[in-house]
């Protein structure tokens, strides 16, 4: 989902998952070597542009929400 509200870009990505998602400092942590950089990069980009992002994983649904001015 993507839209503009109150002059802000809203992006929401929802994906199903199987297994367990381990969160560390509010960011999903990969258990595989060489993986797990994407979410940290998304957070860095959002912060660099004075935006916010949030990650959530529960009941088999992973959600990423980003708000950018």
N, CA, C and O atoms as CSV, one atom per row, in Angstrom:
chain,resi,resn,atom,element,x,y,z
A,1,UNK,N,N,0.852,-1.162,0.000
A,1,UNK,CA,C,0.000,0.000,0.000
A,1,UNK,C,C,0.903,1.232,0.000
A,1,UNK,O,O,1.935,1.257,0.670
A,2,UNK,N,N,0.510,2.231,-0.745
A,2,UNK,CA,C,1.282,3.472,-0.828
A,2,UNK,C,C,0.313,4.619,-1.057
A,2,UNK,O,O,-0.574,4.516,-1.904
A,3,UNK,N,N,0.466,5.708,-0.317
A,3,UNK,CA,C,-0.372,6.885,-0.535
A,3,UNK,C,C,0.296,8.113,0.064
A,3,UNK,O,O,1.313,8.021,0.751
A,4,UNK,N,N,-0.296,9.250,-0.211
A,4,UNK,CA,C,0.166,10.513,0.369
A,4,UNK,C,C,-0.968,11.061,1.220
A,4,UNK,O,O,-2.096,11.225,0.755
A,5,UNK,N,N,-0.642,11.342,2.484
A,5,UNK,CA,C,-1.613,11.918,3.417
A,5,UNK,C,C,-0.915,13.006,4.203
A,5,UNK,O,O,0.208,12.834,4.678
A,6,UNK,N,N,-1.597,14.125,4.331
A,6,UNK,CA,C,-1.059,15.259,5.085
A,6,UNK,C,C,0.365,15.573,4.645
A,6,UNK,O,O,1.241,15.833,5.469
A,7,UNK,N,N,0.581,15.545,3.328
A,7,UNK,CA,C,1.872,15.866,2.711
A,7,UNK,C,C,2.989,14.913,3.131
A,7,UNK,O,O,4.162,15.287,3.138
A,8,UNK,N,N,2.619,13.681,3.480
A,8,UNK,CA,C,3.605,12.670,3.847
A,8,UNK,C,C,3.364,11.418,3.021
A,8,UNK,O,O,2.224,11.033,2.762
A,9,UNK,N,N,4.467,10.788,2.612
A,9,UNK,CA,C,4.399,9.539,1.874
A,9,UNK,C,C,4.293,8.386,2.864
A,9,UNK,O,O,5.134,8.230,3.749
A,10,UNK,N,N,3.252,7.585,2.703
A,10,UNK,CA,C,3.031,6.424,3.555
A,10,UNK,C,C,3.232,5.170,2.712
A,10,UNK,O,O,2.646,5.033,1.638
A,11,UNK,N,N,4.059,4.261,3.202
A,11,UNK,CA,C,4.297,2.991,2.521
A,11,UNK,C,C,4.068,1.887,3.549
A,11,UNK,O,O,4.594,1.932,4.661
A,12,UNK,N,N,3.278,0.905,3.157
A,12,UNK,CA,C,3.042,-0.241,4.025
A,12,UNK,C,C,3.222,-1.509,3.204
A,12,UNK,O,O,2.610,-1.673,2.149
A,13,UNK,N,N,4.063,-2.398,3.700
A,13,UNK,CA,C,4.319,-3.677,3.044
A,13,UNK,C,C,3.939,-4.776,4.029
A,13,UNK,O,O,4.409,-4.800,5.167
A,14,UNK,N,N,3.079,-5.683,3.573
A,14,UNK,CA,C,2.616,-6.778,4.429
A,14,UNK,C,C,2.915,-8.091,3.714
A,14,UNK,O,O,2.546,-8.280,2.555
A,15,UNK,N,N,3.590,-8.994,4.422
A,15,UNK,CA,C,3.939,-10.305,3.875
A,15,UNK,C,C,3.687,-11.388,4.911
A,15,UNK,O,O,3.930,-11.182,6.100
A,16,UNK,N,N,3.206,-12.533,4.469
A,16,UNK,CA,C,3.099,-13.656,5.403
A,16,UNK,C,C,4.477,-14.257,5.651
A,16,UNK,O,O,5.379,-14.122,4.824
A,17,UNK,N,N,4.633,-14.914,6.783
A,17,UNK,CA,C,5.880,-15.613,7.070
A,17,UNK,C,C,5.568,-16.894,7.833
A,17,UNK,O,O,4.522,-17.026,8.468
A,18,UNK,N,N,6.482,-17.810,7.752
A,18,UNK,CA,C,6.389,-19.052,8.520
A,18,UNK,C,C,7.583,-19.099,9.461
A,18,UNK,O,O,8.662,-18.607,9.128
A,19,UNK,N,N,7.399,-19.673,10.602
A,19,UNK,CA,C,8.500,-19.767,11.546
A,19,UNK,C,C,8.461,-18.653,12.566
A,19,UNK,O,O,7.393,-18.186,12.959
A,20,UNK,N,N,9.639,-18.233,12.989
A,20,UNK,CA,C,9.772,-17.221,14.031
A,20,UNK,C,C,10.581,-16.041,13.517
A,20,UNK,O,O,11.610,-16.220,12.865
A,21,UNK,N,N,10.116,-14.843,13.810
A,21,UNK,CA,C,10.877,-13.632,13.491
A,21,UNK,C,C,11.455,-13.106,14.798
A,21,UNK,O,O,10.717,-12.832,15.745
A,22,UNK,N,N,12.761,-12.967,14.846
A,22,UNK,CA,C,13.449,-12.457,16.035
A,22,UNK,C,C,13.674,-10.962,15.837
A,22,UNK,O,O,14.301,-10.544,14.864
A,23,UNK,N,N,13.157,-10.160,16.771
A,23,UNK,CA,C,13.325,-8.711,16.705
A,23,UNK,C,C,14.426,-8.301,17.677
A,23,UNK,O,O,14.494,-8.794,18.802
A,24,UNK,N,N,15.284,-7.391,17.224
A,24,UNK,CA,C,16.345,-6.843,18.067
A,24,UNK,C,C,16.337,-5.339,17.881
A,24,UNK,O,O,16.560,-4.850,16.773
A,25,UNK,N,N,16.085,-4.603,18.943
A,25,UNK,CA,C,15.981,-3.145,18.898
A,25,UNK,C,C,14.938,-2.694,17.885
A,25,UNK,O,O,15.131,-1.692,17.196
A,26,UNK,N,N,13.825,-3.437,17.790
A,26,UNK,CA,C,12.735,-3.070,16.907
A,26,UNK,C,C,12.934,-3.424,15.441
A,26,UNK,O,O,12.114,-3.061,14.598
A,27,UNK,N,N,14.021,-4.134,15.129
A,27,UNK,CA,C,14.339,-4.503,13.750
A,27,UNK,C,C,14.458,-6.025,13.676
A,27,UNK,O,O,15.072,-6.641,14.547
A,28,UNK,N,N,13.871,-6.635,12.637
A,28,UNK,CA,C,14.032,-8.081,12.499
A,28,UNK,C,C,15.495,-8.465,12.343
A,28,UNK,O,O,16.252,-7.790,11.645
A,29,UNK,N,N,15.887,-9.544,12.991
A,29,UNK,CA,C,17.268,-10.006,12.944
A,29,UNK,C,C,17.329,-11.347,12.224
A,29,UNK,O,O,16.643,-12.298,12.599
A,30,UNK,N,N,18.148,-11.410,11.200
A,30,UNK,CA,C,18.298,-12.651,10.448
A,30,UNK,C,C,19.234,-13.597,11.179
A,30,UNK,O,O,20.208,-13.180,11.806
A,31,UNK,N,N,18.919,-14.865,11.085
A,31,UNK,CA,C,19.766,-15.888,11.691
A,31,UNK,C,C,20.745,-16.465,10.669
A,31,UNK,O,O,21.593,-17.285,11.019
A,32,UNK,N,N,20.631,-16.038,9.398
A,32,UNK,CA,C,21.501,-16.544,8.345
A,32,UNK,C,C,22.677,-15.602,8.126
A,32,UNK,O,O,22.524,-14.381,8.146
A,33,UNK,N,N,23.830,-16.175,7.919
A,33,UNK,CA,C,25.028,-15.386,7.651
A,33,UNK,C,C,24.883,-14.641,6.327
A,33,UNK,O,O,24.430,-15.211,5.335
A,34,UNK,N,N,25.267,-13.372,6.315
A,34,UNK,CA,C,25.210,-12.567,5.104
A,34,UNK,C,C,23.841,-11.993,4.806
A,34,UNK,O,O,23.654,-11.386,3.751
A,35,UNK,N,N,22.865,-12.164,5.705
A,35,UNK,CA,C,21.513,-11.653,5.521
A,35,UNK,C,C,21.191,-10.664,6.639
A,35,UNK,O,O,21.908,-10.592,7.637
A,36,UNK,N,N,20.112,-9.905,6.467
A,36,UNK,CA,C,19.632,-9.053,7.544
A,36,UNK,C,C,20.050,-7.599,7.447
A,36,UNK,O,O,19.924,-6.859,8.423
A,37,UNK,N,N,20.539,-7.174,6.304
A,37,UNK,CA,C,20.973,-5.779,6.165
A,37,UNK,C,C,19.872,-4.869,5.635
A,37,UNK,O,O,19.910,-3.662,5.874
A,38,UNK,N,N,18.905,-5.414,4.930
A,38,UNK,CA,C,17.870,-4.614,4.276
A,38,UNK,C,C,17.048,-3.780,5.229
A,38,UNK,O,O,16.819,-2.597,4.974
A,39,UNK,N,N,16.599,-4.369,6.324
A,39,UNK,CA,C,15.761,-3.633,7.275
A,39,UNK,C,C,16.538,-2.510,7.947
A,39,UNK,O,O,15.992,-1.431,8.180
A,40,UNK,N,N,17.802,-2.750,8.259
A,40,UNK,CA,C,18.623,-1.682,8.845
A,40,UNK,C,C,18.824,-0.542,7.847
A,40,UNK,O,O,18.830,0.628,8.230
A,41,UNK,N,N,18.984,-0.879,6.588
A,41,UNK,CA,C,19.144,0.157,5.562
A,41,UNK,C,C,17.865,0.958,5.386
A,41,UNK,O,O,17.913,2.177,5.224
A,42,UNK,N,N,16.725,0.287,5.416
A,42,UNK,CA,C,15.444,0.988,5.333
A,42,UNK,C,C,15.316,1.968,6.489
A,42,UNK,O,O,14.915,3.114,6.289
A,43,UNK,N,N,15.652,1.529,7.691
A,43,UNK,CA,C,15.578,2.409,8.861
A,43,UNK,C,C,16.519,3.605,8.710
A,43,UNK,O,O,16.140,4.733,9.025
A,44,UNK,N,N,17.726,3.369,8.238
A,44,UNK,CA,C,18.706,4.450,8.047
A,44,UNK,C,C,18.215,5.458,7.017
A,44,UNK,O,O,18.332,6.665,7.229
A,45,UNK,N,N,17.677,4.985,5.920
A,45,UNK,CA,C,17.168,5.888,4.878
A,45,UNK,C,C,16.003,6.714,5.405
A,45,UNK,O,O,15.938,7.918,5.158
A,46,UNK,N,N,15.084,6.082,6.128
A,46,UNK,CA,C,13.947,6.814,6.700
A,46,UNK,C,C,14.437,7.900,7.653
A,46,UNK,O,O,13.966,9.036,7.591
A,47,UNK,N,N,15.371,7.566,8.529
A,47,UNK,CA,C,15.900,8.552,9.478
A,47,UNK,C,C,16.643,9.678,8.766
A,47,UNK,O,O,16.529,10.842,9.150
A,48,UNK,N,N,17.389,9.338,7.748
A,48,UNK,CA,C,18.148,10.340,6.987
A,48,UNK,C,C,17.220,11.387,6.356
A,48,UNK,O,O,17.612,12.538,6.165
A,49,UNK,N,N,16.001,10.981,6.038
A,49,UNK,CA,C,15.036,11.888,5.410
A,49,UNK,C,C,13.983,12.376,6.410
A,49,UNK,O,O,12.886,12.773,6.018
A,50,UNK,N,N,14.320,12.345,7.691
A,50,UNK,CA,C,13.450,12.790,8.776
A,50,UNK,C,C,12.117,12.048,8.796
A,50,UNK,O,O,11.084,12.616,9.149
A,51,UNK,N,N,12.153,10.785,8.416
A,51,UNK,CA,C,10.970,9.942,8.442
A,51,UNK,C,C,11.077,8.908,9.545
A,51,UNK,O,O,12.017,8.919,10.340
A,52,UNK,N,N,10.111,8.026,9.578
A,52,UNK,CA,C,10.110,6.952,10.556
A,52,UNK,C,C,9.742,5.648,9.864
A,52,UNK,O,O,9.106,5.645,8.810
A,53,UNK,N,N,10.147,4.556,10.465
A,53,UNK,CA,C,9.716,3.248,9.983
A,53,UNK,C,C,9.499,2.349,11.184
A,53,UNK,O,O,10.107,2.530,12.239
A,54,UNK,N,N,8.613,1.371,11.000
A,54,UNK,CA,C,8.316,0.427,12.072
A,54,UNK,C,C,8.148,-0.961,11.469
A,54,UNK,O,O,7.552,-1.124,10.404
A,55,UNK,N,N,8.676,-1.941,12.157
A,55,UNK,CA,C,8.580,-3.330,11.752
A,55,UNK,C,C,7.744,-4.070,12.790
A,55,UNK,O,O,7.875,-3.838,13.992
A,56,UNK,N,N,6.883,-4.966,12.309
A,56,UNK,CA,C,6.058,-5.743,13.219
A,56,UNK,C,C,5.910,-7.152,12.650
A,56,UNK,O,O,5.775,-7.323,11.438
A,57,UNK,N,N,5.933,-8.133,13.500
A,57,UNK,CA,C,5.744,-9.521,13.085
A,57,UNK,C,C,4.927,-10.240,14.143
A,57,UNK,O,O,5.378,-10.440,15.271
A,58,UNK,N,N,3.714,-10.626,13.760
A,58,UNK,CA,C,2.893,-11.400,14.682
A,58,UNK,C,C,1.819,-12.159,13.913
A,58,UNK,O,O,1.342,-11.726,12.864
A,59,UNK,N,N,1.467,-13.284,14.464
A,59,UNK,CA,C,0.428,-14.141,13.875
A,59,UNK,C,C,0.686,-14.475,12.413
A,59,UNK,O,O,-0.251,-14.552,11.618
A,60,UNK,N,N,1.953,-14.675,12.055
A,60,UNK,CA,C,2.297,-15.064,10.691
A,60,UNK,C,C,2.267,-13.948,9.671
A,60,UNK,O,O,2.311,-14.208,8.468
A,61,UNK,N,N,2.192,-12.690,10.137
A,61,UNK,CA,C,2.159,-11.539,9.224
A,61,UNK,C,C,3.272,-10.560,9.603
A,61,UNK,O,O,3.342,-10.095,10.740
A,62,UNK,N,N,4.139,-10.256,8.635
A,62,UNK,CA,C,5.203,-9.278,8.815
A,62,UNK,C,C,4.749,-7.971,8.173
A,62,UNK,O,O,4.299,-7.967,7.027
A,63,UNK,N,N,4.865,-6.865,8.900
A,63,UNK,CA,C,4.445,-5.561,8.398
A,63,UNK,C,C,5.572,-4.558,8.542
A,63,UNK,O,O,6.207,-4.453,9.591
A,64,UNK,N,N,5.804,-3.829,7.471
A,64,UNK,CA,C,6.752,-2.702,7.453
A,64,UNK,C,C,5.958,-1.461,7.144
A,64,UNK,O,O,5.216,-1.428,6.162
A,65,UNK,N,N,6.097,-0.436,7.966
A,65,UNK,CA,C,5.427,0.855,7.724
A,65,UNK,C,C,6.498,1.934,7.687
A,65,UNK,O,O,7.368,2.004,8.555
A,66,UNK,N,N,6.413,2.772,6.662
A,66,UNK,CA,C,7.361,3.880,6.493
A,66,UNK,C,C,6.565,5.154,6.273
A,66,UNK,O,O,5.602,5.170,5.506
A,67,UNK,N,N,6.971,6.225,6.950
A,67,UNK,CA,C,6.375,7.547,6.753
A,67,UNK,C,C,7.508,8.500,6.444
A,67,UNK,O,O,8.456,8.613,7.221
A,68,UNK,N,N,7.421,9.196,5.303
A,68,UNK,CA,C,8.442,10.164,4.890
A,68,UNK,C,C,7.792,11.509,4.601
A,68,UNK,O,O,6.740,11.566,3.964
A,69,UNK,N,N,8.416,12.603,5.069
A,69,UNK,CA,C,7.849,13.925,4.762
A,69,UNK,C,C,8.006,14.274,3.285
A,69,UNK,O,O,7.584,15.348,2.856
